[in-house]
Structure formats: C-alpha cells, structure tokens
Amino acid sequence: MNPKMAAALQYNLRKDSAPRLVAKGKGWMAEKIIQTAKEHNIPLKEDPHLVEILSTLDLYEAIPPDLYKAVAEILIFIYKMNNKVLQDL
C-alpha cells in the first residue's frame, strides 16, 4: 500500500505569475498538511495523479505551464467551494 501523499499550492494574483508549490509530503507529513488545511478551512481536492506530479517540483517552485490546465481545474473547484461557503452563511 502506498503512503498517502499531499501537496499544497499558493497563488497570489498580484505577486505570482503562476501558482507555487508551498508544501509537499507523504505519510505523516501528508497527514499534517491535510490537518493544517482543515484547521484553516482551506478547501481540499483529491487528485493522486496530480499530487504525484507536484511532488517532483521543488518547494516554492512555480507550476510549469504543462500543469496549468490541471491546476486551473483545482482553482475553479476552490472558487466554487468558497462561493458555496459564502452563500451558506
């Protein structure tokens, strides 16, 4: 059985040209990343294939253009989740 993997992205529209990888890990580190996201109400999206690809990047490295489409789908998911939360308030 493969250990759980997690990656975290950050994107600042005013500062970054592309989202950046700000955390990655497997096993207990992946659990810590997920726990931290939950504690800060950061939406989570499971995509094991994308996490595996992201794990090959260096921390704080910008996402390469060939991953823009996959990352854009995640950003759309997060945008929709944030809007749903705001509507539920």
C-alpha positions in Angstrom: 0.0 0.0 0.0 1.4 3.4 -1.0 1.6 6.1 1.7 -0.8 9.0 1.5 0.6 12.0 -0.4 -0.4 15.7 -0.2 0.7 18.9 -1.8 -0.3 22.5 -1.2 -0.5 25.3 -3.7 -0.5 29.0 -3.1 -1.4 31.7 -5.6 -1.2 35.4 -5.2 -2.7 37.1 -8.2 -0.8 40.4 -7.6 2.6 38.7 -6.9 2.8 35.4 -8.7 2.8 34.6 -12.4 1.6 31.1 -11.6 0.6 29.1 -8.5 3.5 27.8 -6.4 4.1 24.6 -4.5 4.3 25.6 -0.8 4.2 22.2 0.9 4.5 18.5 -0.1 4.9 15.3 1.7 3.8 11.7 2.2 2.8 9.6 5.2 2.7 11.6 8.4 3.8 14.8 6.6 0.8 14.4 4.2 -1.5 14.0 7.2 -0.1 17.1 8.7 -0.6 19.1 5.5 -4.2 17.9 5.3 -4.8 18.6 9.0 -3.4 22.1 8.7 -5.6 22.8 5.7 -8.7 21.7 7.5 -7.8 23.8 10.6 -7.6 26.9 8.4 -10.7 26.0 6.3 -8.7 25.6 3.2 -10.6 23.5 0.6 -9.2 20.1 -0.2 -9.3 18.4 -3.6 -8.1 14.8 -4.0 -6.2 14.1 -7.2 -3.5 11.5 -6.5 -2.1 11.7 -10.0 -1.6 15.5 -9.8 -0.1 15.2 -6.3 2.4 12.7 -7.6 3.5 15.1 -10.4 3.6 18.1 -8.0 5.8 16.1 -5.6 8.6 16.2 -8.2 8.7 20.0 -8.0 10.9 21.9 -5.6 9.2 23.8 -2.8 8.2 27.3 -3.8 8.7 26.4 -7.5 6.1 27.9 -9.8 3.8 25.4 -11.5 5.1 24.6 -15.0 2.9 25.6 -18.0 2.1 21.9 -18.8 0.3 21.7 -15.5 -1.7 24.9 -15.9 -4.9 23.1 -17.1 -4.9 20.6 -14.1 -4.2 23.4 -11.6 -6.8 25.6 -13.2 -9.4 22.9 -12.6 -8.4 22.8 -8.9 -8.6 26.6 -8.6 -12.1 26.5 -10.2 -13.1 23.9 -7.6 -11.8 26.0 -4.8 -13.5 29.1 -6.2 -16.8 27.2 -6.3 -16.3 25.9 -2.7 -15.6 29.4 -1.4 -18.7 30.8 -3.1 -20.8 27.9 -1.6 -19.5 28.7 1.9 -20.3 32.4 1.4 -23.8 31.6 0.3 -24.4 29.2 3.2 -23.5 32.0 5.8 
